[in-house]
Amino acid sequence: MSVFETILTKAYKSTEWNKEKTLTSPNRGVYFGDGLFETMVYQNDELRFFGFHLDRLLEGMKLLGLNESKISPSEIIEHCKSIYQGEPLRVRLTIFRDGVGKYTPISEGFTQILHLTKLDKAPKIKSKAIVSKKVRLSFNSFSHLKTTSSLDYVMANKERQEQKADEVILLDSFKNVAESGASNIFWLKKGIVYTPSLESGCIAGISRRVLMKELIGKGKEVSEGLYPLSELLQAESVWVSNVSGISMIESIENSEFDTEMPDFLKGLL
């Protein structure tokens, strides 16, 4: 296992992180997807936007009824520092509830998995995007969180792969634009930046939060709402973003867009 493929686990009652290649089965992560995860970037001796990631993680833990006090941000940072060799790291923290049982939870404890790998940055341009015909997202009290119940995104990206596309666009159950296969989506039209609201069932992405905050701070008009696919297809430019960066979209189905990154986006992620 190289420095760019380090996996550590920590049991609920343990004070130590251990290197393990396998996990005990059965567990609620495998059985029910009863867990959460955050994907972060470690670079220049810091976890980028770590405070925002913690906000979302702790919100999810509170909703699931997990013991938030058992999360130690300093331990996560120390492990990143211990293997950092100057190249950005992709840091995934996954937690799943302890115990097994049936659907009803029986514990507030959880196991943590820290997975550190080399970061692959987002491509500047994604040439071909399709609209998923097999997956529709729905809004609920936890749809904005990154849960380990991610079959919608697995199936959407399988569809993308089968059609040899670079990106897949997901709609909600009312056929409004929601997000892409692993990123939030934005578009520019007549000087206004548009992005789907959380009511579409999209993830409350960290890069989404950062971009909206920065653009509004620069005086840019940002409109958040429920938009049919036709609104997206009339855009001047379209981009998707996650922790790995921003990618401009060249085409969606038969519509083409400007792939020159707008000046107001440069350097933000």
One Martini backbone bead per residue (centre of mass of N, CA, C, O) as a GRO file, in nm:
protein
  269
    1MET     BB    1   0.091   0.039   0.028
    2SER     BB    2   0.083   0.351  -0.046
    3VAL     BB    3   0.075   0.684   0.033
    4PHE     BB    4  -0.183   0.691  -0.186
    5GLU     BB    5  -0.300   0.422   0.001
    6THR     BB    6  -0.461   0.503   0.286
    7ILE     BB    7  -0.607   0.301   0.554
    8LEU     BB    8  -0.824   0.392   0.825
    9THR     BB    9  -0.943   0.281   1.148
   10LYS     BB   10  -1.219   0.354   1.395
   11ALA     BB   11  -1.348   0.275   1.675
   12TYR     BB   12  -1.561   0.394   1.905
   13LYS     BB   13  -1.376   0.286   2.173
   14SER     BB   14  -1.127   0.394   2.043
   15THR     BB   15  -0.792   0.567   2.036
   16GLU     BB   16  -0.719   0.421   1.761
   17TRP     BB   17  -0.568   0.395   1.455
   18ASN     BB   18  -0.604   0.148   1.193
   19LYS     BB   19  -0.461  -0.075   0.971
   20GLU     BB   20  -0.703  -0.182   0.727
   21LYS     BB   21  -0.844  -0.394   0.461
   22THR     BB   22  -1.077  -0.488   0.654
   23LEU     BB   23  -1.415  -0.557   0.751
   24THR     BB   24  -1.664  -0.621   0.944
   25SER     BB   25  -1.901  -0.887   0.888
   26PRO     BB   26  -2.159  -0.742   0.960
   27ASN     BB   27  -2.288  -0.410   0.863
   28ARG     BB   28  -2.462  -0.107   0.826
   29GLY     BB   29  -2.321  -0.014   0.572
   30VAL     BB   30  -2.389  -0.270   0.402
   31TYR     BB   31  -2.696  -0.323   0.474
   32PHE     BB   32  -2.810   0.018   0.480
   33GLY     BB   33  -2.639   0.281   0.452
   34ASP     BB   34  -2.559   0.378   0.762
   35GLY     BB   35  -2.424   0.677   0.653
   36LEU     BB   36  -2.131   0.889   0.599
   37PHE     BB   37  -1.957   1.141   0.387
   38GLU     BB   38  -1.630   1.294   0.310
   39THR     BB   39  -1.473   1.492   0.053
   40MET     BB   40  -1.133   1.597   0.043
   41VAL     BB   41  -0.862   1.845   0.055
   42TYR     BB   42  -0.504   1.816   0.079
   43GLN     BB   43  -0.315   2.129   0.117
   44ASN     BB   44  -0.086   2.315   0.254
   45ASP     BB   45  -0.150   2.209   0.552
   46GLU     BB   46  -0.465   2.163   0.457
   47LEU     BB   47  -0.812   2.151   0.474
   48ARG     BB   48  -1.026   2.228   0.250
   49PHE     BB   49  -1.302   2.356   0.386
   50PHE     BB   50  -1.338   2.210   0.668
   51GLY     BB   51  -1.571   2.360   0.809
   52PHE     BB   52  -1.789   2.279   0.600
   53HIS     BB   53  -1.764   1.975   0.631
   54LEU     BB   54  -1.834   1.965   0.932
   55ASP     BB   55  -2.113   2.082   0.916
   56ARG     BB   56  -2.235   1.852   0.743
   57LEU     BB   57  -2.158   1.611   0.916
   58LEU     BB   58  -2.293   1.703   1.188
   59GLU     BB   59  -2.574   1.725   1.073
   60GLY     BB   60  -2.598   1.424   0.998
   61MET     BB   61  -2.545   1.302   1.277
   62LYS     BB   62  -2.784   1.431   1.417
   63LEU     BB   63  -3.001   1.303   1.235
   64LEU     BB   64  -2.894   0.996   1.301
   65GLY     BB   65  -2.791   0.981   1.610
   66LEU     BB   66  -2.492   1.057   1.650
   67ASN     BB   67  -2.187   1.099   1.819
   68GLU     BB   68  -2.028   1.397   1.769
   69SER     BB   69  -1.792   1.397   1.995
   70LYS     BB   70  -1.615   1.160   1.834
   71ILE     BB   71  -1.502   1.383   1.659
   72SER     BB   72  -1.154   1.443   1.531
   73PRO     BB   73  -1.002   1.676   1.349
   74SER     BB   74  -0.699   1.655   1.440
   75GLU     BB   75  -0.655   1.358   1.353
   76ILE     BB   76  -0.700   1.393   1.053
   77ILE     BB   77  -0.473   1.600   1.003
   78GLU     BB   78  -0.233   1.429   1.110
   79HIS     BB   79  -0.254   1.204   0.895
   80CYS     BB   80  -0.205   1.385   0.654
   81LYS     BB   81   0.075   1.493   0.738
   82SER     BB   82   0.224   1.207   0.755
   83ILE     BB   83   0.191   1.169   0.409
   84TYR     BB   84   0.270   1.431   0.303
   85GLN     BB   85   0.449   1.522  -0.033
   86GLY     BB   86   0.309   1.791  -0.193
   87GLU     BB   87   0.063   1.640  -0.285
   88PRO     BB   88  -0.248   1.618  -0.329
   89LEU     BB   89  -0.523   1.502  -0.134
   90ARG     BB   90  -0.760   1.251  -0.103
   91VAL     BB   91  -1.025   1.277   0.145
   92ARG     BB   92  -1.199   1.009   0.307
   93LEU     BB   93  -1.480   1.022   0.529
   94THR     BB   94  -1.624   0.743   0.696
   95ILE     BB   95  -1.944   0.662   0.843
   96PHE     BB   96  -2.085   0.398   1.057
   97ARG     BB   97  -2.301   0.227   1.226
   98ASP     BB   98  -2.329   0.044   1.484
   99GLY     BB   99  -2.419  -0.253   1.447
  100VAL     BB  100  -2.718  -0.407   1.323
  101GLY     BB  101  -2.986  -0.549   1.287
  102LYS     BB  102  -3.224  -0.368   1.156
  103TYR     BB  103  -3.356  -0.080   1.071
  104THR     BB  104  -3.338  -0.022   1.359
  105PRO     BB  105  -3.159   0.148   1.561
  106ILE     BB  106  -2.896   0.054   1.835
  107SER     BB  107  -2.691   0.306   1.791
  108GLU     BB  108  -2.447   0.590   1.838
  109GLY     BB  109  -2.230   0.447   1.718
  110PHE     BB  110  -1.906   0.435   1.526
  111THR     BB  111  -1.727   0.395   1.229
  112GLN     BB  112  -1.411   0.485   1.091
  113ILE     BB  113  -1.293   0.599   0.762
  114LEU     BB  114  -0.964   0.664   0.626
  115HIS     BB  115  -0.903   0.783   0.290
  116LEU     BB  116  -0.587   0.806   0.115
  117THR     BB  117  -0.524   0.986  -0.190
  118LYS     BB  118  -0.467   1.085  -0.487
  119LEU     BB  119  -0.533   1.369  -0.667
  120ASP     BB  120  -0.782   1.420  -0.914
  121LYS     BB  121  -0.833   1.652  -1.129
  122ALA     BB  122  -1.040   1.830  -1.292
  123PRO     BB  123  -1.143   1.882  -1.587
  124LYS     BB  124  -1.185   2.160  -1.782
  125ILE     BB  125  -1.335   1.963  -1.994
  126LYS     BB  126  -1.660   1.840  -2.092
  127SER     BB  127  -1.788   1.733  -2.382
  128LYS     BB  128  -2.004   1.498  -2.290
  129ALA     BB  129  -2.351   1.517  -2.212
  130ILE     BB  130  -2.610   1.361  -2.033
  131VAL     BB  131  -2.943   1.255  -1.970
  132SER     BB  132  -3.099   1.087  -1.747
  133LYS     BB  133  -3.342   0.805  -1.782
  134LYS     BB  134  -3.314   0.627  -1.492
  135VAL     BB  135  -3.276   0.884  -1.299
  136ARG     BB  136  -3.435   1.019  -0.998
  137LEU     BB  137  -3.468   1.274  -0.778
  138SER     BB  138  -3.531   1.333  -0.421
  139PHE     BB  139  -3.680   1.504  -0.165
  140ASN     BB  140  -3.541   1.533   0.171
  141SER     BB  141  -3.394   1.551   0.489
  142PHE     BB  142  -3.112   1.395   0.339
  143SER     BB  143  -3.042   1.471   0.029
  144HIS     BB  144  -2.801   1.690   0.097
  145LEU     BB  145  -2.638   1.454   0.184
  146LYS     BB  146  -2.358   1.232   0.231
  147THR     BB  147  -2.438   0.917   0.171
  148THR     BB  148  -2.404   0.559   0.150
  149SER     BB  149  -2.671   0.594  -0.028
  150SER     BB  150  -2.557   0.580  -0.381
  151LEU     BB  151  -2.722   0.446  -0.625
  152ASP     BB  152  -2.799   0.677  -0.812
  153TYR     BB  153  -2.494   0.743  -0.893
  154VAL     BB  154  -2.417   0.471  -0.998
  155MET     BB  155  -2.636   0.445  -1.224
  156ALA     BB  156  -2.572   0.709  -1.374
  157ASN     BB  157  -2.267   0.633  -1.438
  158LYS     BB  158  -2.335   0.381  -1.595
  159GLU     BB  159  -2.488   0.526  -1.817
  160ARG     BB  160  -2.255   0.706  -1.907
  161GLN     BB  161  -2.061   0.476  -1.980
  162GLU     BB  162  -2.244   0.338  -2.197
  163GLN     BB  163  -2.246   0.633  -2.366
  164LYS     BB  164  -1.966   0.770  -2.368
  165ALA     BB  165  -1.952   0.988  -2.144
  166ASP     BB  166  -1.845   1.263  -1.924
  167GLU     BB  167  -2.152   1.326  -1.837
  168VAL     BB  168  -2.430   1.352  -1.596
  169ILE     BB  169  -2.770   1.446  -1.579
  170LEU     BB  170  -2.992   1.526  -1.315
  171LEU     BB  171  -3.321   1.477  -1.226
  172ASP     BB  172  -3.615   1.513  -1.099
  173SER     BB  173  -3.945   1.401  -1.057
  174PHE     BB  174  -4.022   1.691  -1.227
  175LYS     BB  175  -3.781   1.760  -1.436
  176ASN     BB  176  -3.564   1.897  -1.283
  177VAL     BB  177  -3.275   2.027  -1.223
  178ALA     BB  178  -3.004   1.910  -1.006
  179GLU     BB  179  -2.739   1.743  -1.122
  180SER     BB  180  -2.466   1.555  -1.132
  181GLY     BB  181  -2.292   1.259  -1.084
  182ALA     BB  182  -2.054   1.442  -0.878
  183SER     BB  183  -2.201   1.731  -0.905
  184ASN     BB  184  -2.260   2.047  -0.934
  185ILE     BB  185  -2.472   2.290  -1.106
  186PHE     BB  186  -2.413   2.548  -1.357
  187TRP     BB  187  -2.531   2.866  -1.513
  188LEU     BB  188  -2.520   3.102  -1.789
  189LYS     BB  189  -2.753   3.392  -1.823
  190LYS     BB  190  -2.750   3.712  -1.878
  191GLY     BB  191  -2.541   3.739  -1.612
  192ILE     BB  192  -2.668   3.486  -1.471
  193VAL     BB  193  -2.651   3.260  -1.205
  194TYR     BB  194  -2.739   2.915  -1.199
  195THR     BB  195  -2.903   2.693  -0.950
  196PRO     BB  196  -3.010   2.443  -0.783
  197SER     BB  197  -3.200   2.358  -0.539
  198LEU     BB  198  -3.243   2.142  -0.274
  199GLU     BB  199  -3.542   2.060  -0.374
  200SER     BB  200  -3.418   1.866  -0.607
  201GLY     BB  201  -3.199   1.666  -0.441
  202CYS     BB  202  -2.940   1.787  -0.400
  203ILE     BB  203  -2.634   1.848  -0.302
  204ALA     BB  204  -2.460   2.023  -0.041
  205GLY     BB  205  -2.207   2.148  -0.166
  206ILE     BB  206  -1.907   2.292  -0.105
  207SER     BB  207  -1.854   2.432  -0.377
  208ARG     BB  208  -2.128   2.558  -0.389
  209ARG     BB  209  -2.098   2.734  -0.138
  210VAL     BB  210  -1.845   2.886  -0.230
  211LEU     BB  211  -1.943   3.004  -0.499
  212MET     BB  212  -2.187   3.160  -0.395
  213LYS     BB  213  -2.036   3.338  -0.195
  214GLU     BB  214  -1.827   3.464  -0.392
  215LEU     BB  215  -2.021   3.579  -0.607
  216ILE     BB  216  -2.187   3.758  -0.421
  217GLY     BB  217  -1.935   3.916  -0.314
  218LYS     BB  218  -1.889   4.025  -0.629
  219GLY     BB  219  -2.195   4.097  -0.735
  220LYS     BB  220  -2.327   3.842  -0.829
  221GLU     BB  221  -2.594   3.695  -0.974
  222VAL     BB  222  -2.784   3.444  -0.788
  223SER     BB  223  -2.992   3.168  -0.886
  224GLU     BB  224  -3.219   2.974  -0.683
  225GLY     BB  225  -3.390   2.673  -0.812
  226LEU     BB  226  -3.650   2.553  -1.025
  227TYR     BB  227  -3.549   2.387  -1.334
  228PRO     BB  228  -3.587   2.316  -1.637
  229LEU     BB  229  -3.411   2.184  -1.894
  230SER     BB  230  -3.457   2.422  -2.095
  231GLU     BB  231  -3.291   2.630  -1.932
  232LEU     BB  232  -3.017   2.495  -1.957
  233LEU     BB  233  -3.014   2.475  -2.284
  234GLN     BB  234  -3.005   2.815  -2.292
  235ALA     BB  235  -2.728   2.850  -2.221
  236GLU     BB  236  -2.400   2.974  -2.249
  237SER     BB  237  -2.292   2.831  -1.981
  238VAL     BB  238  -2.145   2.528  -1.827
  239TRP     BB  239  -2.098   2.387  -1.489
  240VAL     BB  240  -1.902   2.178  -1.275
  241SER     BB  241  -1.869   2.097  -0.910
  242ASN     BB  242  -1.603   2.009  -0.682
  243VAL     BB  243  -1.325   1.939  -0.495
  244SER     BB  244  -1.157   1.903  -0.782
  245GLY     BB  245  -1.337   2.125  -0.935
  246ILE     BB  246  -1.379   2.274  -1.259
  247SER     BB  247  -1.616   2.204  -1.531
  248MET     BB  248  -1.673   2.242  -1.854
  249ILE     BB  249  -1.948   2.230  -2.080
  250GLU     BB  250  -2.002   2.158  -2.420
  251SER     BB  251  -2.240   1.926  -2.405
  252ILE     BB  252  -2.606   1.864  -2.424
  253GLU     BB  253  -2.677   1.663  -2.625
  254ASN     BB  254  -2.761   1.920  -2.874
  255SER     BB  255  -2.617   2.126  -2.687
  256GLU     BB  256  -2.409   2.418  -2.690
  257PHE     BB  257  -2.110   2.559  -2.524
  258ASP     BB  258  -1.914   2.766  -2.360
  259THR     BB  259  -1.564   2.683  -2.248
  260GLU     BB  260  -1.497   2.949  -2.128
  261MET     BB  261  -1.391   3.061  -1.844
  262PRO     BB  262  -1.500   3.270  -1.638
  263ASP     BB  263  -1.347   3.513  -1.459
  264PHE     BB  264  -1.521   3.469  -1.185
  265LEU     BB  265  -1.391   3.159  -1.151
  266LYS     BB  266  -1.107   3.216  -1.128
  267GLY     BB  267  -0.948   3.067  -0.843
  268LEU     BB  268  -1.172   2.942  -0.648
  269LEU     BB  269  -1.065   2.608  -0.677
   0.00000   0.00000   0.00000
